């Protein structure tokens, strides 16, 4: 092994040892290092212990400094490469996109080369510590037994060099933790995280380990971040959706199970959670400390695999994850109808309202109601989503115009009533033929516009027709003037109606031109929403008859969809502005625990100072004492009020974080959580954060 400059200089300064001999001297311990891994095997014996000490010292120093030299060389090489990347990045800020990609690849190459060295660092550290505490200690103790006091300083120097080597390894690890590659950081961090056999690997809380290792400024420990993990209804098969489906009655229990699942010895990784689960949507909204956000997302993914019984390969392709700004934006777009299968539909807003109601529920022990796990951040985000969903629909036309065949049929009737029938839509007599799903949707759309309109529902089974009219959603929208009739009376009902909707499953037309003879001066509108058609061709040529098919309705739907799409950009501008406002409020909440700690500190000082003056205040009456107490409280509040208002100002999130750091460091505060849930303890039934 080649010695470094330091070891060579040290050996040059030491006295020259006596020559080696092939046989041991009488009485000398020839086996002192006979089994040592330092390389001094028993093949060579020493003429006297002084020689043994010098050579042992030289070998120890050579090994220590040789290892340290190789470590420094590798670190120096990595630093030079990183420095070159940084200099190139600084000098090419105005370069093209291709140059940026090349620089990124260079950084990746550097990190890849470091990654190859990662597994060896822990082993190298252990070897150095064993050398220091084991074999070298054995040599030092042996020399002390031989009472060669002149060697004490030599071995002390070797011990110091090995200690420096161990420190250098620690420094290498700390430096590696600052690199960009998150997977490489995790690899380093896992070297220090003890295994937890009782919990999946994803649940191990790496947030604390990483935050203590980085040399750069960390996020304030009180900052919370929001996340969304959901199932894509655009691509997920029904089998996967069924595995994750949660009944609305179980939403709160599901959220509580997630909170408890993600609990570690360092506190709650996911202290707030809420869930939406419908036929077309499954989404989990949750918050976590910023320092634990990656652990929180991994916990949720692991929780979903556990609950569904699906493997990572089976579920991961269909999951999406949003964090921070993207998560807030996604929720606001969902509540505004931009992420729905039908653009701008209003049903999702009602579902977000239900999620918010569950999230803030207090629970009741008497009826075993499960409290919500929404907490301050998630509850505020859901409430903001409801408000913005209404705002977008008010300021844009995203919800205007029918985009389903059934609702388009009602819209067509209303728009053509005066032109074709010379009547107001509310005064029309309507006949609906068929009592299937399409007829139910048509009645919902019709009663939403005109609850009191006169309707006759014709069907082969009168009982089934009555079930449709008795449907809770249908009755909630209208139908007071609705009745049923058998199929035998269909033509009699048609002759007394102004508008006829056909929606049966018949494979052949049920209305022909000859059936419309004898209408006289009556005008009739036929709207066929069936496929195959229920109204035969040629009916449109009958006198006084206006006939429309599903193709006409599709044109209406496409035109309305195009109008809605043109409103998407307006809606996104509104959502973008509201997302920024919410993120500023969210950042300000990171100051709340420090403000609470500041208030508690000031109150303690006020009480202590008042107690010191208690002897001088003995002569005061009770009301005068109360006045003094009120005065001191008012002084404290007045002094801190500017700080409180400053934290509420609308400003950039980075500026808000700087204020929080300044507040923490200026008064040396530790966060005070009023509800005490971010640390280990029994969770309260209410909200889950400060």
Secondary structure, 3 states (H helix, E strand, C coil): CCCCHHHHHHHHHCCCCCCCECCCCCCCCCCCCCCCCCCCCCCCECCCHHHHHHHHHHHHHHHHHHHHHHHHHHHHHHHHHHHHHHHHHHHCCCCCHHHHHHHHHHHHHHHHHHHHHHHHHHHHHHHHHHHHHCHHHHHHHHHHHCCCHHHHHHHHHHHHHHHHHHHHHHHHHHHHCCCCCHHHHHHHHHCCCCCCCCCCHHHCCCHHHHHHHCCCCCCCCCCEEEEEEEECCCCCCHHHHHHHCCCHHHHHHHHHHHHHHCEECCEECCCEEEEEECCCCEEEEEEEEHHHHHHHHHHHHHHHHHHHCCCHHHHHHHEEEEECHHHHHHHHHHHCCCCCCCCCCCHHHHHHHHHHHHHCCCCECCCCECCCCCHHHHHHHHHHHHHHHHHHHHHCCCCCCCCCHHHHHHHHHHHHHHHHHCCCHHHCEEEEECCCHHHHHHHHHHHHHCCCCEEEEEECCHHHHHHHHCCHHHHHHCCCCEEEEEHHHHHHHHHCCCEEEECCCCCCCCECHHHHCCCCCCCEEEEECCCCCCECCCHHHCCCEEEECHHHHHHHHHHHHHHHHHCHHHHHHHHHHHHHHHHHHHHHHHHHHHHHHHHHHHHHHHHHHHHHCCCCCCCCCHHHHHHHHHHHHHHHHHHHHHHHHHHHCCCCHHHHHHHHHHHHHHHCCCCCCCCCCCCCCCCCCCCCCC
